[in-house]
Every structure is written in C-alpha cells, then in structure tokens.
C-alpha cells in the first residue's frame, strides 16, 4: 500500500508510524511535481486534494482530510 503525504510530517513523528506499519510505503510530496508523479499509483492520500490530483490518481481508495471541514471537495468533482 502506498500512502502519499500531501503535507509535511516531521520525521520524528513519522518514524514510529513507519515502524508500526511496515507494509505501507509512505511517500512525502514536498513539491507539485513530486505530488503529480506519485499520486498516479497511490492507494491513499493524507491531505488536500485538487481536481488535477483526483484525475491523475488511478488507484486511489482513500483520502484523509487534515481538517473537519472538507468544503474543498467541491473543487474536485471527480473525487466526489
């Protein structure tokens, strides 16, 4: 399983999670180019999604928002 992190996670917080879930490939997307390249085969995304990202995600099964408000989903019709 590939989890794309669309937000910065400090390594001291991410390291214990990596240890707990060794079967998950955690990929940090620090720039738009990495994000577009890595989302193609991501199974899950932690963070904000755009319409462009949604269209590029070929096997996405889960999006985890970082906030309670998810009004931004209206900007990504294919994600709805």
JOUR-V385754 format. One record per run of one state. SS is the DSSP state (A for helix, B for strand, O for the rest). FROM is the first residue (numbers start at 1). TO is the last residue. Records with the same first field share a line. If there is no record, write none. Layout:
BEGIN
SS = FROM-TO  FROM-TO
END
This chain:
BEGIN
O = 1-1  6-10  21-24  29-31  42-43  47-50  57-61  65-70  76-80
B = 2-5  25-28  44-46  62-64
A = 11-20  32-41  51-56  71-75
END
